[in-house]
Amino acid sequence: MAEILSQEEIDALLSALDVEEMPEEAPSAKGARRVKEYDFRRPDKFSKDQIRALHVLMESFARSWSTFLSGKLRSLVHVEIASIDQLPYEEFIKSTFNPSVIAIISMEPLEGNGILDLSPPVAFAVIERLVGGTASSAAQVRELTEIEEALIVNVVSDALRVLKNSIAELFQVNPRLEAIEYNPQFTQIVPPSDMTLFISLEVRIEESKGMMGFCLPYTLLEPILNELSTERFFRRAKEDQGELKGSSESFLRCLGASDLDIRVEVGRAFLTVREVLGLGSGDIVKLPTRLNDLFKVYVGEDPNPHFLARPGLLGRHKGIAIMDFHEE
């Protein structure tokens, strides 16, 4: 017959169950390395430094694109970076609207294609402003007509020109529009498992808000990844400043030896046409300038005076002494 537990033994067992069993801490060794999880399905192809450098370049693009699009649409436009992520191309396709405005782009001399994706709210807000309407917040979800597609092709081409200028500080590429698609399933530019860099931008046009983004495969950017670093970016900027400073000093040295005309105005009188026609040899024209007044000095062809001067003699020659800058 099984032994029956007493009440005290039952209480002791229940209290033991309430206490969590703490795992034994591994002995800490000096210099021990922490283990980091790694997902082999989503390998990191781009380093953090490369993403930071790209973030700087895309911030420049966002500012320039905001300014350009505001002027083109005659409306307030704000563009800012939402995120920069590494993800397989398959995930990008699944996250894209269907239908959506998908511009397939090339970036010579790089081999391969990338994608510029415009969500329906952004695409239709741009089209409405271009045809004279207001960017309504109610987005349509459909493919574009031929006229609408022609307008979007023009806008995408403008965006690629702005992108070219924004990234020219690090490398020279020539982005060009190759085709417009609406179904993301028809845009298989790389295998589904290939890693891509997806740069998501939030676009606000009046009351309408949507997303646009660049999907750039690793195979497209691989030849220029060595140039994509913050160290090279800031070093290149410093070199450009040095070159600009050197060219400015050289320009000033050449300019310093150039001749420049100087005119001194003693005074100014106003006569009628009849009085001018009646002038002859020996006539005197009275000027409003007083004996102690300073003369105005003009430099080159500038109609505005630059200095105030007092007349005098320099040896046997007449001259002026610059007394002050002229201020209106």
Backbone hydrogen bonds, N-H to C=O, Kabsch-Sander energy under -0.5 kcal/mol:
donor,donor_aa,acceptor,acceptor_aa,energy
10,I,6,S,-2.1
11,D,7,Q,-2.4
12,A,8,E,-2.0
13,L,9,E,-1.9
14,L,10,I,-2.2
15,S,11,D,-2.2
16,A,12,A,-1.5
17,L,13,L,-1.4
18,D,14,L,-1.1
19,V,15,S,-0.6
19,V,16,A,-0.5
20,E,18,D,-0.6
22,M,20,E,-0.8
32,A,29,A,-2.1
40,F,38,Y,-0.8
42,R,39,D,-1.2
45,K,43,P,-0.9
51,I,47,S,-2.0
52,R,48,K,-2.3
53,A,49,D,-2.2
54,L,50,Q,-2.2
55,H,51,I,-2.1
56,V,52,R,-1.8
57,L,53,A,-1.9
58,M,54,L,-2.6
59,E,55,H,-1.8
60,S,56,V,-1.6
61,F,57,L,-1.9
62,A,58,M,-2.7
63,R,59,E,-2.2
64,S,60,S,-2.3
65,W,61,F,-3.0
66,S,62,A,-2.1
67,T,63,R,-2.0
68,F,64,S,-2.6
69,L,65,W,-2.7
70,S,66,S,-2.0
71,G,67,T,-1.8
72,K,68,F,-2.2
73,L,69,L,-2.7
74,R,70,S,-1.0
75,S,70,S,-1.4
78,H,204,R,-2.2
80,E,202,E,-1.9
82,A,200,S,-3.0
83,S,200,S,-1.5
85,D,198,F,-2.4
87,L,85,D,-0.5
87,L,196,T,-2.0
89,Y,194,D,-2.5
90,E,192,P,-2.4
91,E,88,P,-0.7
92,F,88,P,-1.5
93,I,89,Y,-2.1
94,K,90,E,-1.9
95,S,91,E,-1.6
96,T,93,I,-1.0
100,S,182,Y,-2.1
101,V,118,L,-1.8
102,I,100,S,-0.9
102,I,181,E,-2.9
103,A,101,V,-0.6
103,A,116,L,-3.0
104,I,102,I,-0.6
104,I,179,A,-2.6
105,I,103,A,-0.5
105,I,114,G,-2.3
106,S,176,R,-2.6
107,M,112,G,-0.6
108,E,174,N,-1.1
110,L,107,M,-2.3
114,G,105,I,-2.7
115,I,215,C,-1.9
116,L,103,A,-2.7
117,D,115,I,-0.5
117,D,213,G,-3.1
118,L,101,V,-3.0
119,S,117,D,-0.5
119,S,211,M,-2.4
122,V,119,S,-0.6
123,A,119,S,-2.4
124,F,120,P,-2.5
125,A,121,P,-1.4
126,V,122,V,-2.3
127,I,123,A,-2.0
128,E,124,F,-2.4
129,R,125,A,-1.9
130,L,126,V,-2.2
131,V,127,I,-1.7
132,G,129,R,-1.2
133,G,128,E,-3.1
136,S,134,T,-1.5
139,A,137,S,-0.9
142,R,140,Q,-0.5
149,E,145,T,-2.7
150,A,146,E,-2.0
151,L,147,I,-1.7
152,I,148,E,-2.3
153,V,149,E,-2.7
154,N,150,A,-1.6
155,V,151,L,-1.8
156,V,152,I,-3.0
157,S,153,V,-2.2
158,D,154,N,-1.8
159,A,155,V,-2.3
160,L,156,V,-2.1
161,R,157,S,-1.7
162,V,158,D,-2.2
163,L,159,A,-2.3
164,K,160,L,-2.3
165,N,161,R,-1.8
166,S,162,V,-2.0
167,I,163,L,-2.0
170,L,167,I,-1.5
171,F,167,I,-2.0
173,V,171,F,-0.7
174,N,108,E,-3.0
176,R,106,S,-2.5
178,E,104,I,-3.2
179,A,104,I,-1.4
181,E,102,I,-2.9
186,F,183,N,-2.1
187,T,184,P,-1.5
189,I,187,T,-1.7
194,D,191,P,-1.6
196,T,87,L,-2.1
197,L,216,L,-2.6
198,F,85,D,-3.2
198,F,196,T,-0.6
199,I,197,L,-0.6
199,I,214,F,-2.8
200,S,83,S,-2.7
200,S,198,F,-0.7
201,L,212,M,-3.4
202,E,80,E,-2.8
203,V,210,G,-2.9
204,R,78,H,-2.6
205,I,208,S,-2.6
206,E,76,L,-1.5
206,E,204,R,-0.5
207,E,135,A,-0.6
208,S,205,I,-2.4
210,G,203,V,-2.5
212,M,201,L,-2.5
213,G,117,D,-2.1
214,F,199,I,-2.0
215,C,115,I,-2.7
216,L,197,L,-2.7
216,L,214,F,-0.6
218,Y,195,M,-2.5
220,L,217,P,-0.6
221,L,217,P,-1.6
222,E,218,Y,-1.8
224,I,221,L,-1.7
225,L,221,L,-0.5
225,L,222,E,-1.1
227,E,224,I,-0.9
228,L,224,I,-0.7
228,L,225,L,-0.7
229,S,227,E,-1.6
233,F,229,S,-2.1
234,F,230,T,-2.6
235,R,231,E,-2.1
236,R,232,R,-2.6
237,A,233,F,-2.0
238,K,234,F,-2.1
239,E,235,R,-2.4
240,D,236,R,-2.4
241,Q,237,A,-2.0
242,G,238,K,-2.2
243,E,239,E,-2.7
244,L,240,D,-2.4
245,K,241,Q,-2.4
246,G,242,G,-2.6
247,S,243,E,-2.6
248,S,244,L,-2.1
249,E,245,K,-2.3
250,S,246,G,-2.2
251,F,247,S,-2.2
252,L,248,S,-2.4
253,R,249,E,-2.0
254,C,250,S,-2.0
255,L,251,F,-2.5
256,G,252,L,-2.1
257,A,253,R,-0.6
257,A,254,C,-0.7
258,S,255,L,-1.7
263,R,298,Y,-2.6
265,E,296,K,-3.0
266,V,264,V,-0.7
271,L,269,A,-0.5
276,V,272,T,-2.1
277,L,273,V,-2.4
278,G,274,R,-1.2
279,L,276,V,-1.3
283,D,280,G,-1.9
286,K,284,I,-0.6
293,D,290,R,-1.1
295,F,309,A,-3.4
296,K,265,E,-1.2
297,V,307,F,-2.5
298,Y,263,R,-3.6
300,G,261,D,-3.4
302,D,299,V,-1.4
306,H,297,V,-2.9
307,F,297,V,-1.4
308,L,324,D,-2.8
309,A,295,F,-2.6
310,R,321,A,-2.0
312,G,319,G,-2.4
314,L,317,H,-3.8
315,G,313,L,-0.5
316,R,314,L,-0.5
317,H,314,L,-1.7
319,G,312,G,-2.9
321,A,310,R,-2.4
322,I,320,I,-0.5
323,M,308,L,-3.0
324,D,308,L,-1.6
326,H,306,H,-2.5
